[in-house]
Amino acid sequence: MSLLVYGIPNCNTVKKARTWLDEQGASFVFHDYKKQGVPADRLDDWIGQVGWEVLVNKQGTTWRQLDEATKAGVSDAASAKALMLKQASVIKRPVIEQAGRVLAVGFDEKKAAAVAAAL
């Protein structure tokens, strides 16, 4: 079954994940937040599976550039979802899922192992 990879094409972590998946011969479909938007229904499901705290990338440039009031306003799933829908770049990337199940949020060797197990 094909993987779905959500992210932004010029993100280095997304590039690394896509290259790794290609090298593994994995079949995947890429969903570009910039062109296709953030799928609100998937976002609800991701929050349910991994929690909004995992999805909001507080280490990224987008988060750091937000004003303090906006940052302080992100205190629960609803406020985090509103921010992620408004500013897709604040979502930790990539989100990799298969058959509706989140396999990884972000990408590194440890997460690659979890994705590989699902291939």
MIDOSE-1310 file (N, C-alpha, C; in nm, 2 decimals, decimal comma, always signed):
residues 119
msll	+0,08/-0,12/+0,00/+0,00/+0,00/+0,00/+0,09/+0,12/+0,00; +0,05/+0,22/-0,08/+0,13/+0,34/-0,10/+0,13/+0,43/+0,03; +0,24/+0,50/+0,05/+0,25/+0,59/+0,16/+0,20/+0,73/+0,11; +0,16/+0,81/+0,20/+0,13/+0,95/+0,18/+0,23/+1,03/+0,25
vygi	+0,30/+1,12/+0,18/+0,40/+1,21/+0,25/+0,35/+1,35/+0,23; +0,33/+1,42/+0,35/+0,28/+1,55/+0,35/+0,40/+1,65/+0,39; +0,41/+1,76/+0,32/+0,51/+1,86/+0,35/+0,52/+1,97/+0,25; +0,64/+2,03/+0,25/+0,67/+2,14/+0,16/+0,80/+2,09/+0,08
pncn	+0,79/+2,10/-0,05/+0,90/+2,04/-0,13/+1,04/+2,10/-0,11; +1,05/+2,23/-0,06/+1,18/+2,28/-0,05/+1,24/+2,27/+0,09; +1,16/+2,20/+0,18/+1,21/+2,17/+0,32/+1,32/+2,06/+0,31; +1,43/+2,08/+0,37/+1,54/+1,99/+0,37/+1,51/+1,85/+0,43
tvkk	+1,43/+1,85/+0,53/+1,39/+1,72/+0,60/+1,30/+1,65/+0,50; +1,21/+1,72/+0,44/+1,12/+1,65/+0,34/+1,20/+1,60/+0,22; +1,29/+1,68/+0,18/+1,38/+1,63/+0,06/+1,45/+1,50/+0,11; +1,51/+1,50/+0,23/+1,58/+1,38/+0,28/+1,49/+1,26/+0,29
artw	+1,37/+1,28/+0,33/+1,27/+1,17/+0,35/+1,23/+1,12/+0,21; +1,20/+1,21/+0,12/+1,16/+1,16/-0,02/+1,28/+1,09/-0,09; +1,40/+1,14/-0,07/+1,52/+1,07/-0,13/+1,53/+0,93/-0,07; +1,52/+0,92/+0,06/+1,53/+0,79/+0,13/+1,42/+0,70/+0,08
ldeq	+1,30/+0,74/+0,07/+1,19/+0,66/+0,02/+1,22/+0,61/-0,12; +1,26/+0,70/-0,20/+1,30/+0,66/-0,34/+1,41/+0,55/-0,34; +1,51/+0,57/-0,26/+1,62/+0,47/-0,25/+1,57/+0,33/-0,20; +1,46/+0,34/-0,12/+1,40/+0,21/-0,07/+1,31/+0,15/-0,17
gasf	+1,28/+0,22/-0,28/+1,19/+0,17/-0,38/+1,04/+0,18/-0,33; +1,02/+0,27/-0,23/+0,88/+0,28/-0,18/+0,79/+0,36/-0,27; +0,67/+0,32/-0,28/+0,57/+0,39/-0,35/+0,51/+0,49/-0,26; +0,51/+0,62/-0,30/+0,44/+0,72/-0,22/+0,39/+0,83/-0,30
vfhd	+0,29/+0,90/-0,25/+0,23/+1,02/-0,31/+0,27/+1,13/-0,22; +0,31/+1,24/-0,28/+0,35/+1,36/-0,21/+0,24/+1,46/-0,21; +0,20/+1,51/-0,09/+0,10/+1,62/-0,08/+0,17/+1,75/-0,04; +0,17/+1,84/-0,13/+0,24/+1,97/-0,11/+0,14/+2,07/-0,03
ykkq	+0,18/+2,10/+0,09/+0,09/+2,20/+0,17/+0,08/+2,33/+0,09; +0,18/+2,38/+0,03/+0,18/+2,51/-0,04/+0,08/+2,51/-0,15; +0,08/+2,40/-0,23/-0,01/+2,40/-0,35/-0,15/+2,34/-0,32; -0,15/+2,24/-0,23/-0,28/+2,17/-0,20/-0,34/+2,20/-0,07
gvpa	-0,27/+2,28/+0,01/-0,33/+2,31/+0,14/-0,31/+2,20/+0,24; -0,34/+2,23/+0,37/-0,34/+2,13/+0,47/-0,48/+2,07/+0,48; -0,49/+1,93/+0,47/-0,62/+1,87/+0,47/-0,67/+1,87/+0,62; -0,77/+1,95/+0,64/-0,83/+1,97/+0,78/-0,87/+1,83/+0,84
drld	-0,93/+1,75/+0,76/-0,97/+1,62/+0,82/-0,86/+1,53/+0,86; -0,75/+1,54/+0,78/-0,63/+1,46/+0,82/-0,56/+1,52/+0,94; -0,57/+1,65/+0,95/-0,51/+1,72/+1,07/-0,58/+1,67/+1,20; -0,71/+1,66/+1,19/-0,78/+1,61/+1,31/-0,74/+1,47/+1,35
dwig	-0,72/+1,39/+1,25/-0,68/+1,25/+1,27/-0,54/+1,25/+1,32; -0,45/+1,33/+1,27/-0,31/+1,33/+1,32/-0,30/+1,38/+1,46; -0,38/+1,48/+1,49/-0,38/+1,53/+1,63/-0,43/+1,41/+1,72; -0,53/+1,34/+1,68/-0,58/+1,23/+1,76/-0,48/+1,12/+1,78
qvgw	-0,39/+1,10/+1,67/-0,30/+0,99/+1,68/-0,17/+1,03/+1,75; -0,11/+1,14/+1,73/+0,02/+1,18/+1,78/+0,01/+1,30/+1,88; -0,10/+1,37/+1,88/-0,11/+1,49/+1,96/-0,06/+1,62/+1,89; -0,12/+1,73/+1,93/-0,09/+1,86/+1,86/+0,05/+1,90/+1,90
evlv	+0,10/+1,86/+2,02/+0,23/+1,90/+2,06/+0,34/+1,85/+1,97; +0,32/+1,73/+1,92/+0,42/+1,67/+1,82/+0,41/+1,74/+1,69; +0,29/+1,78/+1,65/+0,28/+1,84/+1,51/+0,33/+1,98/+1,50; +0,31/+2,06/+1,61/+0,36/+2,20/+1,60/+0,51/+2,20/+1,62
nkqg	+0,58/+2,25/+1,52/+0,73/+2,25/+1,52/+0,77/+2,38/+1,59; +0,79/+2,37/+1,72/+0,84/+2,49/+1,80/+0,99/+2,52/+1,78; +1,06/+2,43/+1,71/+1,20/+2,46/+1,68/+1,22/+2,53/+1,55; +1,12/+2,53/+1,47/+1,13/+2,59/+1,33/+1,13/+2,74/+1,32
ttwr	+1,17/+2,79/+1,21/+1,17/+2,93/+1,18/+1,03/+2,99/+1,19; +0,93/+2,93/+1,13/+0,80/+2,98/+1,13/+0,75/+3,01/+1,27; +0,77/+2,91/+1,36/+0,73/+2,93/+1,50/+0,81/+3,05/+1,57; +0,94/+3,05/+1,54/+1,02/+3,15/+1,61/+0,98/+3,29/+1,56
qlde	+0,93/+3,30/+1,44/+0,89/+3,43/+1,38/+0,75/+3,48/+1,42; +0,68/+3,40/+1,49/+0,54/+3,44/+1,54/+0,56/+3,53/+1,65; +0,46/+3,62/+1,67/+0,46/+3,71/+1,78/+0,43/+3,63/+1,91; +0,47/+3,69/+2,02/+0,45/+3,62/+2,15/+0,30/+3,59/+2,18
atka	+0,21/+3,68/+2,14/+0,07/+3,66/+2,17/+0,02/+3,54/+2,09; +0,06/+3,52/+1,97/+0,02/+3,41/+1,89/+0,07/+3,28/+1,95; +0,20/+3,28/+1,99/+0,26/+3,16/+2,05/+0,19/+3,12/+2,18; +0,16/+3,22/+2,26/+0,09/+3,20/+2,39/-0,05/+3,15/+2,37
gvsd	-0,11/+3,18/+2,26/-0,25/+3,14/+2,23/-0,26/+3,00/+2,18; -0,15/+2,93/+2,15/-0,15/+2,79/+2,12/-0,14/+2,71/+2,24; -0,25/+2,66/+2,30/-0,25/+2,60/+2,43/-0,33/+2,47/+2,43; -0,40/+2,44/+2,32/-0,47/+2,31/+2,31/-0,49/+2,27/+2,17
aasa	-0,56/+2,16/+2,14/-0,57/+2,10/+2,01/-0,64/+2,20/+1,91; -0,74/+2,27/+1,96/-0,82/+2,36/+1,87/-0,74/+2,48/+1,83; -0,67/+2,54/+1,92/-0,58/+2,65/+1,89/-0,46/+2,61/+1,80; -0,41/+2,50/+1,83/-0,30/+2,45/+1,74/-0,35/+2,42/+1,60
kalm	-0,46/+2,36/+1,59/-0,52/+2,33/+1,46/-0,54/+2,45/+1,38; -0,60/+2,56/+1,44/-0,63/+2,68/+1,38/-0,49/+2,74/+1,32; -0,39/+2,74/+1,40/-0,26/+2,79/+1,36/-0,20/+2,71/+1,24; -0,21/+2,57/+1,25/-0,16/+2,49/+1,15/-0,23/+2,51/+1,02
lkqa	-0,36/+2,53/+1,02/-0,44/+2,55/+0,90/-0,40/+2,69/+0,84; -0,38/+2,79/+0,93/-0,34/+2,92/+0,88/-0,20/+2,93/+0,83; -0,11/+2,86/+0,90/+0,04/+2,86/+0,86/+0,09/+2,72/+0,85; +0,08/+2,66/+0,74/+0,12/+2,52/+0,72/+0,27/+2,50/+0,76
svik	+0,35/+2,60/+0,74/+0,49/+2,59/+0,77/+0,52/+2,56/+0,91; +0,43/+2,57/+1,00/+0,45/+2,55/+1,14/+0,44/+2,40/+1,18; +0,38/+2,32/+1,08/+0,37/+2,18/+1,10/+0,50/+2,11/+1,08; +0,54/+2,02/+1,18/+0,67/+1,95/+1,17/+0,66/+1,86/+1,05
rpvi	+0,76/+1,86/+0,97/+0,76/+1,79/+0,84/+0,87/+1,68/+0,83; +0,84/+1,58/+0,74/+0,71/+1,55/+0,68/+0,62/+1,47/+0,78; +0,50/+1,46/+0,74/+0,41/+1,37/+0,81/+0,39/+1,25/+0,71; +0,43/+1,13/+0,75/+0,42/+1,02/+0,66/+0,31/+0,92/+0,72
eqag	+0,22/+0,89/+0,63/+0,11/+0,80/+0,68/+0,09/+0,69/+0,58; +0,03/+0,58/+0,62/-0,01/+0,47/+0,54/-0,15/+0,42/+0,59; -0,24/+0,41/+0,50/-0,37/+0,36/+0,53/-0,43/+0,44/+0,65; -0,41/+0,57/+0,66/-0,46/+0,65/+0,76/-0,39/+0,65/+0,90
rvla	-0,28/+0,57/+0,90/-0,20/+0,56/+1,03/-0,07/+0,64/+1,01; -0,04/+0,73/+1,11/+0,08/+0,81/+1,10/+0,20/+0,72/+1,14; +0,29/+0,71/+1,05/+0,41/+0,63/+1,07/+0,53/+0,72/+1,12; +0,53/+0,85/+1,08/+0,64/+0,94/+1,13/+0,59/+1,08/+1,12
vgfd	+0,64/+1,16/+1,21/+0,63/+1,31/+1,20/+0,77/+1,36/+1,21; +0,83/+1,42/+1,11/+0,97/+1,45/+1,10/+1,04/+1,33/+1,04; +1,17/+1,34/+1,03/+1,24/+1,23/+0,96/+1,38/+1,23/+1,01; +1,42/+1,11/+1,06/+1,56/+1,08/+1,10/+1,58/+0,93/+1,08
ekka	+1,70/+0,88/+1,12/+1,72/+0,74/+1,10/+1,63/+0,65/+1,19; +1,60/+0,69/+1,31/+1,51/+0,62/+1,40/+1,37/+0,61/+1,33; +1,32/+0,72/+1,28/+1,19/+0,72/+1,22/+1,19/+0,65/+1,09; +1,30/+0,65/+1,02/+1,32/+0,58/+0,89/+1,30/+0,43/+0,92
aava	+1,35/+0,38/+1,03/+1,33/+0,24/+1,06/+1,18/+0,20/+1,08; +1,11/+0,29/+1,14/+0,97/+0,27/+1,16/+0,89/+0,27/+1,03; +0,93/+0,36/+0,94/+0,87/+0,36/+0,81/+0,91/+0,24/+0,73; +1,03/+0,20/+0,74/+1,08/+0,08/+0,67/+1,00/-0,05/+0,71
aal	+0,97/-0,06/+0,84/+0,90/-0,17/+0,89/+0,76/-0,18/+0,83; +0,70/-0,07/+0,78/+0,57/-0,06/+0,72/+0,57/-0,09/+0,57; +0,69/-0,08/+0,51/+0,70/-0,10/+0,37/+0,68/-0,25/+0,33
